[in-house]
Amino acid sequence: MRCHTCAKTTQVVVPWARPNSGFTRRMEALLVTLCKAMTVSHVTQFPSVSDGRVWRILDHYVDQAHAQEGFSTVTSVGLDEAASRHGHNYISLFHDLDAQRGLYACEGRKAQVVAQFADALEAHGACAENIRAVCMDMSTSYQAGVREHLAWAAITFDEFHIIQLVNKAVDEVRRQEVKRAPERRGTRYICLKDKPAWSNWQIAQFADLKSRNLKTYRTHRTFRIQETLREIFHSAQSAVQAEPLLDKWYSWARRCRLEPIKAVAKTLKDHWPDLLNTIDSRLTNGHVEAVNSLIQTAKSKARGYRTTRHLITIVYLVAGKLTLLLTSSVRRQVGASPHDLSQVAMTRYPHQTQESLSFLSSMNANGCQ
């Protein structure tokens, strides 16, 4: 604003734009909304602005909305890692398994990330002691972090990762056997898939192999051990019911004379209490894995992100279910009058807006335009 009396130009904080942004709030809201469905590079082609300006808008509003989210109702957490770039570069993702939303993301996958998450809980109005269970894969670093920083929480393993561990042992035995019996080629997915998921061709193939006295084959023994473990997970209603069944399964697996299976059985025995917690809690990281695939898809479309901070911003944007993100409020204000928008601004930015209106009133009284 330029004053004709004193010949000075002064910047005024206005209710319809963020200071030093260069965009109105509605324009920023449109850019944030577009970024939820498109890559930043595609969004920049619409208003012809640099990607740096779009990223600054995203970082500001996503961080602001995430900082206002409350975590007080969180009791069950899913923990997983996602690749941030080529090589051994990862971010750790913490999810609310009940509300199915992303809670926190940080760089690395060491035990220290759990301490950072515990601090984030306190910053968002929650208490770390409220966390009753953490579902994860069998990562030793994550287990160490939970035992140290969330010692009261029960560690549970996602059933998918347990079966995946057994599947790798089954496939290793099958590969060894195929070298001696080439006619068994093409049976990999019979061993790795759950029976209800078999196609008609796989059912016929299994029946054909079974008719050749397959019980004498090592692969068939590992397959039976694998299927028995699946049945225990599906049929047992509690840890009390599952424990004697798992004891029998462990004894069978350790006596099967197949080293890959014996190694898996020993690994599971080392985590016996956590394995029983898995059956009691019935928690799964299925939602976490689904979100991970969305993140990797977004990263692939964008051909990667320049910094880990940008990736974490996209994680919150895609998976955070941010209720106070600018896009949500602006959609509700479509068609609102300027007076209504000023009232919204007064509610959200009371100090800045009141200062702006007072300044405008005083300048108008002094003959400034």
N, C-alpha and C positions, 0 to 999 in steps of 0.2 A: 504494500500500500504506500502511495506517495502522498506526502503532505505538501499542499501548496503554500502553507504558511512558513514552515521551517525548511522546505525543500529536501526533506529526508525521505528515504525509502526504507520501510520497515517490514520484515516478514511477520505475518500474523498466523497463529495456529487456528485453523478452521475445523469445524466439526465433521466435514465431509472428506477430509484427507488426513493421512498420517504425516507428521512432520518430516520434511526432507525426503518424502517418498517419490514425488513426481507423478503419482497416480491418485485418483479418487479411491475411496474405500470400495465403491462398487466395482471399479475396474480391477482392483486387487482381488476382490472376491471372485470375479469372473476368471482371472488367471489361476487362482487356487483351485477352482472347480475344474477347469480344463486340465490342470496337472494331475488330477485324480484319474483321468481317463486317457491322457496322452503323455508323451515324453516332453520334457522341458524344451528340447530342440524344436519339436513341432509347435509347441505353444508360442515360441518366440517369433514364428513366422506370421502369426495372426496380427499382433500389434506392431510388428517389426521393431522389437526391442532386443537388447542383448540378453543372453542367458544369465549373465551375472545379476542383472536386475531382477529377473524372475526368481532366481535362487534366493536372493535377499528377501523377497516378499514371502516365499515359501518358508524359509528358515524362521522369519519373524513370527508369522501367524501360527505355524505348526508348533513351534516352541512355546508360544504364548498359550495356545489351547491345551497343549500337553501339561504345562505347568499347573493349570487350573483343574485338571482331572483329579478326582478323589479315588483312593485305593482302599478305603476303610472296610469295604465289604469283601475284599479278596481273601480267600482261605486256601484255595488250591491253585498251584502254579505249574505251568508247563515250561520246561527249559530245553532249548535246542540251539544249535549253532547254524549259521548261514555263511556261505562263502562271500566275502566282500570283493575279492578280485583273484586273479590267477595266483597260484602258489598257496602257501599255507597262511592265508590271511582270512580271518573270520570275525564275525560279530556274534554276540550272544543275544538271544531273544527270550524274554520272559513274558508269558501269556497268562491271563486270567482264564482258567479252564471252564469256569462256570458261566461267565459273561462272554467268553470267546472273543476276547479283544487283546491286542498287544499292550503290554504295560510299560516295558522298559527295554531298551537296546543299548548295547555298549560294545566297544571294540575289544577283541580278544576272546579267548575261551578258557582261561585259567581259573583257578579257584577264587581269585580276587574279584571276579565279576559278581559273585554272589554277595560279597560285602558291599559292592557298589549298589546292587539291587536293594539290599536291606536299608541302606541310607536313603535311596529313592523312595522307599515305602514311608519312611518317617517324613520326608519332605512333602509327600502327597497326603498327609493327614492320616496315615495308617500306622499300625504297630506291627513290627516284624514278628512278634509273638502270636499274631493272629494266623500266620501261615501254618496250616496243619499238615499239608502234603505237597511234595514236589515231584512231578513226573518228568523223567528224563531218559536218555539212552544210558548206556553203561559206561559213560566217560568217567575215568578215575578222577580227573581234575574237578569236574562238577560235583562228584560225590564228596570229595574232600572239602570243597567250598561250602556245601550244604551242612556237612557235619560240624564245621567250624563256626559258621555264621548264622545258620538256622538249625541249631542242634535239636530243637524241639519238634521239627517237622519230620514226618515219615517220608523216607525215600521210596518211591515206587518206580518201576521200570515199565515203559510202554511195551505191551505184549508183542507188538510188531518187531521191536528190536530184539526181543528174546528169541522169537521164531526165526528172525533173520540170522541170528548167530548159529542156530541149529542148521538152517538151510545151507550156510556156507560149508559146514562140516559134511552135510549130505552130498553137496556138489563136489567136494574134494574127493570123497570116497568114490563117487560115480566116475569122475575123471580118471582116477587110477584104474578102475575096472574096465572102462571103455578101451584102454590101451591093450588089454588082453582079450576083450570080446567086442570087436567092432560092430556086431549086430545090435548092440545096445545103444548105438548112436541115436540122437534125436529124442532121448528120454529126459533131457534136462528139466523141462518145464513140468513134466509129470511129477518129478520129485519136489520142485520148488513151489508149485501151486497147491492151494487147498483143494481137497476133493470136490466140494460143491462148485468150484470155479472151473472144473475141467470141461473142455469141449467134447463133443461126441467123438471126434477123432482120437482125443487123448484117452477117453474111456475105452475105446476099442483097442488102442495100442497097449494100454495097461493089461487088459484081459488077455491079449495075445502073449505078452511077456509072462504073465502069471501062468499061462498054460504050459510054458516051457520049464516048469519046476523052478520058478524064480526065487522060491524061498531059500534056495542054497546060495543065492547071490548076496554079496556083501551090501550092494546098493539097496536091496529089498529090506535087509535088516535095519539099515539106517533110516529108510523110509518109514518103517513101522515104529521106530523109536520117535521119529519126528511127529508122526500122526498121533501117537499116544499122548505126547506132551500137549499138542493142540487140543485134544479131547479133554484133558484135565483142565485147561484154562476155560474151555467152553462149558464144561459140565459142573465144575466145583462152584458152590455158592458162597463159600467162605474159606478162610485160611485153615480153620479147624478141619473142615472136610477135605481140603486139598493136601494138607501136609502128609498124611499116610500114603496118599496116591503118589505124591512127589518123591517120597522116600523109596517106594518100590521102583519108580521110574529111574531114580538115581542109581539104585543098585543094579538094575538091568543095564543102564548105559555104561557103568564102570566095568561091567563084566563082558561087554560085547566084543572085546578084542579088536576094536576099531579105534585107532589113536585119535583121529579128529573128534569123534563122538565123546571119547573119554575126556579129552581136554575141555570140551564144552560143558560136560557134566561137572567137572571140577570147578570151572568158572562159576556156574550157577550155585554150586554148593557154598562157595566163598561168599555169595551174596544171598544166602538163604532167607534171612529175615526180610530183606527188601523184596525178595521174590514173593513171599507170603503177603506182604503189604500190597503188592500189585493185585493179587486176587481179591483181597478185602476191599480195596478202594475202587477197583474197576475204572481207574483213571486211564485216559489214553491221550496221546499227543497227536491224534489225527488232525485236529484243527490246526495245531502248530505246523504240522507238515504241509497242510493245505496252504496256509499263509506263506510258508517258506517257498512253495512253488510259485505263488503270485509275485513274491519279491524277486525271485530269479527270473521270471518272465519279464517283469518291469525292467530289471537290469539288462536283460538280453535286448529288449527293444531299444533301450537307451545306449546300447553298446558300452555299458559300464558307466560308472560315475567317477568324477574326478577326485572326489575325496570321500572318506568314510562318513563324514558328517552328512553329506548329501544323501548317502544311502540310508542312514538312520532317519533322516527327515522323511524319505519316501516310505520307510517302514511305518512310522507313526501315521502318515497320511493314508496309507492303504489299509493298515491293520489296527490302528489305534482306536477306531470308532470315536473320534474326538467330537464331543457334543457341543463344545464352545468354539469350534472352528468358524472363521468368518463366513464361509459359504452358507452355513446353516442359518445364521441370523439374517443375512442379506436376502436369502430366498423368501423368508417370511416378511421382509420389508418391501417386496416388489409392489409398486403402485403406491407406496406411502408418500405423503406430502412432505415438503421440506421441513415443516414444523415438526412432524413426527420423527423425521431423521435427526433433527436437532435434539429432540427429547431422548432418542436412543443414544446419541453421542453424549448428552449430559449424564446419562446413567452409567455409561461405560468409561467415559473419560471426564469426570466431573471437574477436576482441577484445570485441565487444559481448556475445556470448552467454556467454562465460566470466565477464565482469564481472557479468552478470545472475544467473547461477547462483551465483556466490560471494556476491553480495549477498543473494540469497534464503536461502542457507544460514546466513549470519550473522544475518539478521533472524529466522529461525525459531529459531535458538539463543537469541536474546534475548527470545523470547516474542512476536514481532510477527506479525500476520496480514495 
